[in-house]
Amino acid sequence: MIPLVLAWMLAAVPSPLDRLLIKDACADQLLLYAAGLDATDPAAIAGVFAERATWSADGGKPIEGKAALRTLWNGIAARKRATVGIHAVSSIRFAVRDGDAADGTAIITQHRYDPAQARAVPTLAPTMVNRVAVRCVRTPEGWRFDRMELRSASAADYTHGKD
């Protein structure tokens, strides 16, 4: 007979199929995040985060909680800019910790363009490249991020959140 503690530990280890499903669900959240950024949709952006999530960029003070994230993005969405962003997510990797959490990294590349002159894009070079580190957790609503940290590199003439 397997001791109760060992049986519990074995039950907490996801099967290979469950590991793939967890990775896929977490990768989907990254793609939904990028789609929310593309649409400058604060509800969609906040929707990929757990209630007590933290978000930080370039070592700045973390924004704590889904409501605070929505407030941040409401402010960004309210600023009218001449250009809009389109975001591409690549190099997605997740390591499943257990049946309730996975740590991941990705690259999010941002390009900006004027939608009124979409065929006259001044450059195909990205305006910003972000290295993203996340913790993805199981919640009652499904898989969500409880931590996201961004490290960015921008083109010399681009100021994130302003241009």
N, C-alpha and C positions, 0 to 999 in steps of 0.2 A: 504494500500500500504506500502511495506517495504521501509524504508529509504535507499537511495543509499549506504551509508557507511555500513549499516548492510548487505545488499545484497552482497556487495563486500567481507565482512568478511566471510560470509557463503560460498561464492564461493571459498575462499582460504583454507577452511577446507577440506582435502581429505576425500573421502568416505571410509568406511571400506575396500572395495576391492582395492581402490587406495593405501591405507596405506600398505596393503599386497604386492602389486606390487612394491612399493617403497622399502620396506624392502628386498624383493627378489632381486631387481636390485642392491642394495647396498651390499648385501651378496655375490652376484656374483662377484662384484669388489674385495672383499676380496679373493675369491677363485682364481680369475685371477692374483692377486698380488702374492699369494703363488706359483702359477704355473710359473710366471715369475721369482721368486726367485729360484725355483727348476731348471729352465733352465738357470739361470744366464743370462737372456735376458733383457738388459737395455731398449729396446723399449717396451717390454711387461710390465715391471714394471712401466715405465713412463706413459704408456697408460692408467693406471687406475686413473691418477691424472688430475685435472683441470689445466689450463694454469698457474694460479697464486697460486698453491697449496704450502703448507709448509709441510715439513717432518722433524721430529726430533727424536733422540734416546737418551734415558737416560739423559734428561735435557740438552743436548748439543745444540750448536747453530743451529737453524733451517736452513735447506736447502730450499731456496725459488725459486719456479718456476719449471715447467716441464722440461725445458732445463737444469737447474742445477741438477735436479734429474737424468736425463739421463747421464750427465757428471760424476756424482758420481758413478753411476752403470757401466758406461763404464770403469772407473778406476778399480772397483772391478772385473769386468769380465776379464780384461786384466791380472790380477794376476793369475798365474797358481798355483793351490793347489793340494795336493795329494788326497784330499777328496772332495766330493760334498754334498750338503745339500738336504734334502727332508723336506718339511714343511707341517704340518697338522694344519688346522684351526678348532677351536672348540669354544663353548660357545659364538656364535654370537648372539648379541642382538642389535636391532636398535629401537630408539624412533623417530618417525616421528614428526618433528617440524611443518611442513606445507607442501604444495604441491611442495616445491622446496628444502627442506633440511631435513636431518635426522642425528642424532648423534648415534654413535655406539661404541661398544666394542667387543673385541674378544681375544682369546688366540691363538698365533701361536707358535707351538712347532717345534723345528728344531732337526733333527737327521742328522749326517754326516756319510758317508761311502766311501770306496774306490771302485769305479765302476769296477776296474780291479779284485777286490776280493769281489764282492758283497755278496757271501755266507759266507764270513768270517768277518762279522760285529763284531767289538770288544765288543760292548755293545748295548743293546736295550734302554738304558737310554738316554734321550734327552741331547743334548749338550747345548741347550738354550731354555728357555721358555720366550715368549714376551707377555706382556699385551699391547694390541693395543687399542687406542682411535682414532676415526675418525669422521670427518664431511663429509657426502656424500651430494653432491649438483647436482641439475639438470643442465645440460649444453646442448648446441646445439648437442654435440656428444653423449648425454645420461648421465646417472648417473656416476659421478666421485668423487674422494676425493679431497676436498680443504684443508684438514688438516689431518695429521696422526702423532700421537705421540706414540713412543714405549718405554716401560720400560722393561728391560730384566734382567734375572737371568741366569747365565752361569755355566756350570760345572767348577770345580776348574782348570782344565788343558786346558781349551778352551778359546781362544781369538778371538772374533768375527771379521771377516774381515781379519784375519791373517791365521788361521788354516783351 
